[in-house]
Amino acid sequence: MVLSGMISAGEASDFRRLVMDHKVIVADAFNEILQKKDAELLSELLHFSDRSKKSGFHVIHICTEMSPLVSVGSLATYVTGLSCALQRKGHLVEVILPKYAFMDLDEVQGLQQIKAGFYSYFNGQQHGNRIWTGVVSGIGVSFIEPLYYSSFFSREKVYGYSDDFERFTYFSRASLDYIVKSGKQPDVLHIHNWETAIVGPLFWDIHVNQGLGGTRILLTCHDFNSQCLEQPDKLSLCGLDPPRLHRPDRLQDNTKTHLVNILKGGIVYSNKVVIVSSMNSKGRIISSFSQELKPTLSIHQEKLVIAPYGFDNTTWDPSKDNFLPENYSAEDMKGKTVCKVALQQQLALSGSASSILVGCFFAELSDIDMENLKAVVQNATRRGVQVILVEISKSSITNTKLESFQELLKDQNVRFINRLGEAISHLVFAGSDIILCQSFHEPDLQVPLKALKYGAAPVAVTSIDNISRNFVDHDYERTKFSQFISSNFGKMSLSQALDEIENNPSRWNRKTLAAMAMDFSWDAECCDVHVSAYTAIKKL
């Protein structure tokens, strides 16, 4: 409405605050207004009641992935999961994405192109863009489609091109220009990994005085393996001043000092940095997983917070899972026995509900010690344990490896699933007593989180899950998930888990029931950590 001249930027801000403060959740009201024209909606907004107010944040994600539209790694499910959780708690969340040519836009409700022209700065000139808007999973999404640089996002994949810096810098600058020109005044700009980390310097050097004085910046880092090192003069493409930023306390890389480090710039110029890690503490990440950014993270450690991944408990909940033959909960576990028997029958496994069943989900066998896995599975089957190996990766190489692995085992108690449908996936979690995990830190598959919810104990292929015995983690630096796993299942091998089931079943049942009662969904600790971070930076 602002871009088309129907209302002023100030009126738009007032309307957003009214909607955000109202008791009705935006996602719940969306279907009722989907078919209304802008004029009709404007008429309703003019008469909108502001009673029953509640406080909330207006958060805009500037990112490169969002499930289910475009998903390469853990960022996609994180953006959608966190955004939905925030809106369920009364916050207003928007997402800005590039308009990739390969996206399935059928997932977008109410998709429309904004007819007003929109220009953004890049390489010394203003360039035209098309803006599309719609709703995904109840979240308002804006898509930016460059016109002159149309090739930037018309490719077959998201990442991995020689001009990735130019592509995502264009998008970052265009996102900020769009926010300013549309009159949005969010409380928080939430940026992600190196691809949109340049928003930090851009915001404070260029955009903060364009009506965004009350906005703060939060950066999320999913890992530090990709940081984007570039020649300093490339910063001028988006309007930044290279000499001003190519300094040790700003963007200059800590090792290759003739280059700038874009992720470092995001850390330096953000008010808070959330490192998403379910298992590792802040101290361990800084000391062992930060690559060459250790000095930078050490200097800025007061702004660092750790948040765990979550999972979608609206889809993954055994008490209301439509894929299960019978539902169950921690208060009534009879349905889990029904699920186990159904799983055994579907996979032609002999035995009864008293048999111990172990499910194993794998995405990349390249990360697995195959000899160790073979020994673990063989030791289990010698004890009469039934094992289900589930291959999730679309890679034909992984598929071949698992088939060879199954051929090598040749055991009547082993089954191999290589065409994973939604129904069988849910049934494996529900029917298993134990889920054998690649790692307790599985942001893409979320296997340990789902296992806990379904009363199946997560046990790592290699016990202790690479947590060093020599590194002291302070509990206050670790997530609740990490503390729970470490004290219950983290240091337990599959053999030890089987011993406990057989020798101390009451203790085992208490642990699994306690796990089911815990909430590790997006709505719990992950959302709480982010709300606390938003609250802290708004006070700055």
C-alpha positions in Angstrom: 0.0 0.0 0.0 2.9 2.4 0.7 4.7 1.6 -2.5 1.5 2.2 -4.5 0.7 5.4 -2.7 -2.5 4.3 -0.9 -1.1 5.2 2.6 1.9 7.0 4.0 4.8 5.2 5.7 3.6 6.6 9.0 0.1 5.3 8.6 1.6 1.9 7.7 3.6 1.8 10.9 0.6 2.6 12.9 -1.5 -0.1 11.3 1.3 -2.7 11.8 1.5 -1.8 15.5 -2.3 -2.1 15.8 -2.4 -5.5 14.2 0.6 -6.7 16.2 -0.9 -5.5 19.5 -4.3 -7.1 18.9 -5.3 -10.4 20.6 -6.0 -12.1 17.2 -3.0 -14.0 15.7 -2.2 -12.7 12.2 -2.0 -16.3 10.8 -5.5 -17.1 12.1 -7.0 -14.1 10.5 -5.2 -14.5 7.1 -7.7 -16.8 5.4 -10.5 -14.4 6.1 -8.8 -11.5 4.4 -7.0 -13.4 1.6 -9.6 -12.5 -1.1 -10.1 -8.9 -0.1 -8.8 -6.1 -2.2 -6.5 -3.5 -0.7 -9.2 -0.9 -0.5 -11.4 -3.2 1.5 -8.6 -4.2 3.8 -7.7 -0.5 4.4 -11.3 0.2 5.3 -11.2 -2.5 8.0 -7.8 -1.3 9.3 -9.2 2.2 9.7 -11.9 0.8 12.1 -9.7 -1.9 13.7 -10.0 -2.1 17.5 -6.9 -1.8 19.6 -8.4 -3.3 22.8 -6.9 -6.4 24.4 -3.4 -5.3 23.6 -0.3 -7.4 24.1 3.3 -6.5 23.6 5.2 -8.1 20.8 8.2 -7.5 18.5 8.1 -6.8 14.8 10.9 -9.0 13.3 12.0 -9.1 9.7 14.2 -12.0 8.5 16.5 -11.2 5.6 17.6 -14.7 4.5 18.4 -17.0 1.6 16.3 -20.0 2.5 12.9 -20.8 4.0 11.1 -24.1 4.2 9.3 -25.4 2.2 10.1 -22.9 -0.6 13.9 -23.3 -0.8 15.9 -25.6 1.4 19.6 -26.5 1.2 20.5 -26.9 4.9 19.3 -26.3 8.4 18.6 -22.6 7.8 15.4 -23.2 5.9 13.6 -25.2 8.7 15.0 -22.9 11.3 13.6 -19.7 9.7 10.1 -21.2 9.2 10.1 -23.0 12.6 11.2 -20.0 14.6 9.0 -17.6 12.7 5.9 -19.7 13.3 6.8 -20.1 17.0 7.2 -16.3 17.4 3.9 -15.6 15.7 2.1 -18.1 17.9 3.5 -16.1 20.9 2.1 -12.8 19.6 5.0 -11.3 17.6 4.8 -10.1 14.0 7.3 -11.8 11.7 8.1 -11.2 8.0 10.6 -12.8 5.7 12.4 -11.3 2.7 13.8 -13.8 0.2 15.3 -13.7 -3.3 12.8 -14.8 -5.9 14.7 -17.9 -7.2 13.5 -19.1 -10.5 13.3 -22.7 -9.3 11.0 -22.1 -6.3 7.7 -23.9 -6.1 5.4 -20.9 -5.7 2.4 -23.1 -5.2 3.4 -23.1 -1.6 2.7 -19.4 -1.4 -0.8 -18.2 -0.5 -2.1 -15.0 -2.0 1.0 -14.4 -4.2 0.9 -11.1 -6.0 3.2 -8.8 -7.7 3.4 -5.2 -6.4 2.6 -3.0 -9.3 4.6 0.0 -8.0 8.2 0.2 -9.2 11.0 -0.3 -6.8 14.7 0.6 -7.2 17.7 -0.3 -5.2 21.4 0.7 -5.3 24.2 -1.5 -6.7 27.5 -0.7 -8.5 26.9 3.0 -8.7 23.4 3.0 -10.0 19.7 2.5 -9.1 18.3 -0.8 -10.5 14.8 -1.9 -10.9 13.3 -4.9 -9.1 9.9 -6.6 -9.0 8.5 -7.2 -5.5 6.2 -10.1 -4.9 4.3 -10.7 -1.7 2.4 -13.7 -0.2 2.1 -15.9 2.8 4.0 -19.1 3.7 3.0 -21.1 6.7 1.2 -18.0 8.1 4.3 -15.8 7.6 4.2 -12.8 5.4 7.0 -13.1 2.7 8.3 -10.6 0.3 10.3 -11.8 -2.8 12.8 -9.5 -4.5 13.3 -10.2 -8.2 16.2 -8.1 -9.9 15.5 -6.9 -13.4 18.8 -5.8 -14.7 20.7 -8.5 -12.7 18.1 -11.1 -13.5 20.7 -13.8 -13.8 21.6 -13.6 -10.1 18.7 -15.8 -9.0 17.7 -17.6 -12.2 20.1 -20.4 -11.7 19.8 -24.1 -10.8 21.0 -23.9 -7.2 21.2 -21.4 -4.4 24.9 -21.4 -3.6 28.3 -22.3 -5.1 28.9 -19.7 -7.8 31.9 -17.4 -8.3 29.8 -14.3 -7.9 27.9 -15.4 -4.7 29.2 -12.3 -3.0 27.7 -10.0 -5.7 24.4 -11.9 -5.7 23.8 -11.8 -2.0 25.2 -8.3 -1.5 22.7 -7.1 -4.1 19.9 -8.9 -2.3 21.0 -7.5 1.1 21.1 -3.9 -0.1 17.8 -4.3 -2.0 16.2 -5.7 1.1 17.2 -2.7 3.2 16.2 -0.3 0.5 12.8 -2.0 0.2 12.3 -1.9 4.0 13.0 1.9 4.0 10.8 2.7 1.0 7.9 0.6 2.2 7.9 2.4 5.5 8.6 -0.6 7.6 10.1 0.1 11.0 10.8 -3.3 12.5 12.1 -3.8 16.0 14.7 -6.3 14.8 16.3 -7.2 11.5 17.3 -10.8 11.8 20.1 -11.8 9.4 21.6 -15.2 8.7 25.1 -16.5 8.0 27.6 -14.7 5.7 25.1 -14.4 2.9 23.2 -11.5 4.6 25.8 -10.5 7.2 26.6 -7.5 5.1 23.3 -6.1 6.2 25.0 -5.2 9.5 27.5 -2.7 8.1 25.0 -1.4 5.5 22.4 -0.7 8.2 24.7 1.2 10.5 26.7 3.1 7.8 23.8 3.9 5.5 20.2 3.0 6.5 19.9 3.6 10.3 19.2 7.3 9.7 16.5 6.6 7.1 13.6 6.0 9.6 15.2 3.0 11.2 16.6 4.6 14.4 14.6 2.2 16.6 15.7 -1.0 14.8 18.4 -3.3 16.0 20.4 -6.1 14.3 20.6 -9.8 15.3 22.8 -12.2 13.3 22.4 -16.0 13.4 25.4 -18.3 12.6 24.7 -21.9 11.9 28.4 -22.7 11.5 31.6 -20.9 10.7 32.8 -23.1 7.8 31.8 -20.5 5.2 32.7 -16.9 5.9 33.2 -15.2 2.4 36.6 -13.6 2.0 36.7 -10.9 -0.6 38.8 -8.0 -2.0 38.0 -4.9 0.0 37.2 -2.8 -3.0 34.2 -5.0 -3.7 32.4 -3.5 -0.7 31.8 -0.3 -2.8 29.4 -2.3 -5.0 26.7 -1.9 -2.4 27.7 1.6 -1.3 30.1 0.9 1.6 33.4 2.6 2.0 36.3 0.0 1.8 39.0 2.0 3.6 36.6 2.7 6.5 35.8 -1.1 6.9 39.1 -2.7 6.0 40.4 -2.5 9.6 41.2 -5.1 12.2 38.3 -4.1 14.4 35.8 -4.2 11.6 35.9 -6.4 8.4 39.6 -7.1 7.9 40.2 -10.9 8.0 42.1 -12.1 11.0 44.5 -14.3 9.0 44.5 -13.0 5.4 44.7 -9.4 6.3 44.6 -8.1 2.7 41.0 -9.4 2.4 37.7 -8.5 4.2 35.7 -11.2 6.0 31.9 -10.7 5.5 30.8 -13.0 8.3 33.2 -11.1 10.7 31.5 -7.9 9.6 28.2 -9.3 10.5 29.4 -10.3 14.0 31.0 -6.9 14.6 28.1 -4.8 13.4 25.3 -6.9 15.0 23.8 -6.1 18.4 23.5 -9.8 19.2 24.8 -13.0 17.6 22.9 -16.2 18.0 24.9 -19.3 17.4 22.5 -22.2 16.7 23.9 -25.4 18.3 22.0 -27.9 20.2 25.0 -29.6 22.0 28.0 -27.3 22.3 28.5 -24.5 24.8 29.6 -21.0 23.9 33.1 -21.6 25.2 33.5 -24.8 23.3 32.3 -23.2 20.0 34.7 -20.3 20.4 37.7 -22.5 21.3 37.1 -25.4 18.8 34.6 -24.5 16.0 35.1 -20.9 15.1 37.8 -21.3 12.6 39.9 -18.1 12.2 37.1 -16.1 13.9 38.2 -17.0 17.4 39.7 -13.6 18.2 36.6 -11.8 17.0 34.2 -14.0 18.9 36.4 -13.7 22.0 36.2 -9.9 21.8 32.4 -9.9 21.2 31.6 -12.9 23.5 29.2 -10.8 25.6 26.9 -10.4 22.6 27.0 -14.2 21.8 24.1 -16.5 22.9 23.5 -20.2 22.1 20.2 -21.5 20.9 19.2 -25.1 20.1 17.4 -26.2 17.0 13.8 -27.2 17.4 11.2 -29.3 15.6 7.6 -28.9 14.5 5.4 -30.3 17.2 2.3 -29.6 15.2 3.4 -32.4 12.9 5.5 -34.5 15.2 3.4 -35.4 18.2 2.4 -39.0 18.9 -0.7 -37.9 20.8 -2.3 -36.5 17.6 -0.2 -38.0 14.8 -2.5 -38.9 12.0 0.0 -41.3 10.4 0.0 -43.7 13.4 -2.4 -46.6 13.8 -3.0 -45.6 17.4 -2.0 -42.4 19.2 -0.2 -42.4 22.6 1.3 -40.1 25.2 3.5 -40.2 28.3 0.3 -40.7 30.3 -1.0 -43.6 28.2 1.7 -45.6 26.3 -0.6 -48.5 25.0 -0.6 -47.0 21.5 3.2 -47.3 21.2 2.9 -51.1 21.5 0.3 -51.0 18.7 2.7 -48.9 16.6 5.6 -51.4 17.1 3.5 -54.4 16.1 2.2 -52.5 13.0 5.8 -51.6 12.1 7.0 -55.2 12.5 4.1 -56.5 10.3 4.7 -53.9 7.6 8.4 -54.8 7.4 7.8 -58.6 7.8 9.8 -58.8 11.0 8.9 -61.7 13.2 8.6 -61.4 17.0 6.3 -59.4 19.2 6.0 -56.2 21.1 8.4 -57.5 23.7 11.2 -57.5 21.0 13.6 -54.5 21.2 13.4 -52.5 18.0 16.1 -50.0 17.0 15.6 -47.5 14.2 18.5 -45.9 12.4 18.1 -42.7 10.2 21.0 -41.7 8.0 21.5 -38.9 5.5 25.2 -39.1 4.7 27.1 -42.3 5.2 30.4 -40.5 4.4 30.2 -39.2 8.0 29.8 -42.6 9.4 32.4 -45.2 10.4 31.0 -48.1 8.5 33.0 -50.7 10.3 31.9 -49.3 13.7 28.3 -49.2 12.5 28.5 -52.8 11.3 29.9 -54.0 14.6 27.2 -52.1 16.6 24.4 -53.6 14.5 25.8 -57.1 14.6 26.2 -57.0 18.4 22.6 -55.9 18.7 21.2 -58.5 16.3 23.1 -61.3 18.2 21.0 -60.3 21.2 17.8 -60.7 19.2 17.4 -57.0 18.6 15.6 -55.9 15.4 17.2 -53.1 13.4 15.6 -50.9 10.8 18.1 -48.9 8.6 16.4 -45.8 7.0 18.1 -44.0 4.2 17.0 -40.4 3.8 19.6 -39.0 1.4 18.6 -38.7 -2.3 22.2 -39.6 -3.3 22.4 -42.8 -5.3 25.9 -43.3 -3.8 24.5 -43.4 -0.3 21.7 -45.7 -1.4 24.3 -48.2 -2.9 26.4 -48.1 0.3 23.4 -48.9 2.5 22.3 -51.7 0.1 25.8 -53.2 0.3 25.8 -52.8 4.0 22.5 -54.7 4.3 23.9 -57.4 2.0 27.0 -57.6 4.2 24.8 -58.2 7.3 22.4 -60.7 5.9 20.4 -61.0 9.0 16.7 -61.8 9.4 16.4 -59.1 12.0 17.6 -56.3 9.8 15.4 -54.3 7.4 16.4 -51.6 5.0 14.1 -48.7 3.9 15.3 -46.6 1.0 12.0 -45.0 -0.2 11.1 -43.1 2.9 7.5 -41.8 2.9 5.9 -39.6 5.5 3.8 -42.4 7.0 6.6 -44.9 7.4 8.9 -42.2 8.8 6.5 -41.5 11.6 5.8 -45.2 12.3 9.6 -45.9 12.7 9.9 -43.3 15.4 6.7 -44.5 17.1 7.5 -48.2 16.8 11.2 -48.0 17.9 12.5 -48.4 21.5 15.8 -46.7 20.5 16.8 -44.5 17.6 20.5 -44.8 16.6 21.7 -41.3 15.6 24.5 -40.1 13.5 24.9 -37.3 16.0 22.9 -35.5 18.7 23.5 -32.3 16.7 21.3 -33.0 13.6 19.8 -29.7 12.5 18.6 -31.0 9.2 16.8 -34.2 10.2 16.1 -33.4 13.8 16.2 -37.1 14.6 17.1 -36.9 18.3 14.4 -34.4 19.0 11.7 -36.4 17.3 13.0 -39.6 19.0 12.6 -38.1 22.5 9.0 -36.9 21.7 8.0 -40.4 20.5 9.4 -42.3 23.5 12.4 -43.7 21.6 15.7 -43.1 23.3 18.3 -41.4 21.0 21.7 -43.2 21.2 24.7 -42.1 19.2 26.5 -44.5 16.9 29.6 -43.5 18.7 29.0 -42.8 22.4 29.7 -39.4 23.9 29.0 -37.9 20.5 32.4 -36.4 20.1 32.0 -34.4 23.3 35.6 -34.2 24.8 36.0 -35.6 28.2 38.7 -33.0 28.8 36.6 -30.0 28.0 34.6 -28.6 30.9 31.2 -27.2 29.9 29.5 -25.0 32.4 25.8 -25.8 32.5 24.7 -22.1 32.2 26.5 -22.0 28.8 24.7 -25.1 27.5 21.2 -25.6 26.1 18.6 -27.5 28.1 18.6 -30.1 25.4 22.4 -30.6 25.8 22.1 -30.9 29.5 19.2 -33.4 29.3 20.9 -35.6 26.6 24.3 -35.6 28.4 22.7 -36.7 31.7 20.5 -39.4 30.2 21.6 -40.8 26.9 24.7 -38.9 25.7 27.4 -41.1 27.2 25.6 -44.4 26.5 26.5 -46.9 23.8 23.8 -49.0 22.1 25.1 -52.0 24.1 24.8 -50.1 27.4 21.3 -49.0 26.4 20.2 -52.6 25.7 21.7 -53.7 29.1 19.7 -51.1 30.9 16.4 -52.0 29.1 17.0 -55.7 30.1 18.4 -55.2 33.6 16.6 -52.1 34.8 13.5 -51.6 32.8 11.8 -49.4 35.3 14.6 -46.9 35.3 14.7 -47.0 31.5 10.9 -46.3 31.3 11.2 -43.4 33.7 13.9 -41.8 31.5 11.9 -42.2 28.2 8.7 -40.9 29.8 10.5 -37.9 31.2 11.9 -37.3 27.7 8.4 -37.4 26.2 7.3 -34.8 28.7 10.0 -32.4 27.8 9.3 -29.7 25.1 12.2 -29.3 22.6 10.0 -27.8 19.9 10.6 -24.5 18.2 8.1 -23.0 20.6 10.2 -23.8 23.7 13.9 -23.0 24.4 14.8 -21.9 20.9 12.0 -19.3 20.8 12.6 -18.2 24.4 16.3 -17.6 23.7 15.5 -15.4 20.7 12.8 -13.4 22.5 15.3 -12.7 25.3 17.9 -11.6 22.7 15.4 -9.3 21.0 14.4 -7.9 24.4 18.0 -7.2 25.3 18.9 -5.4 22.1 15.8 -3.2 22.1 17.1 -1.8 25.4 20.4 -0.8 23.9 
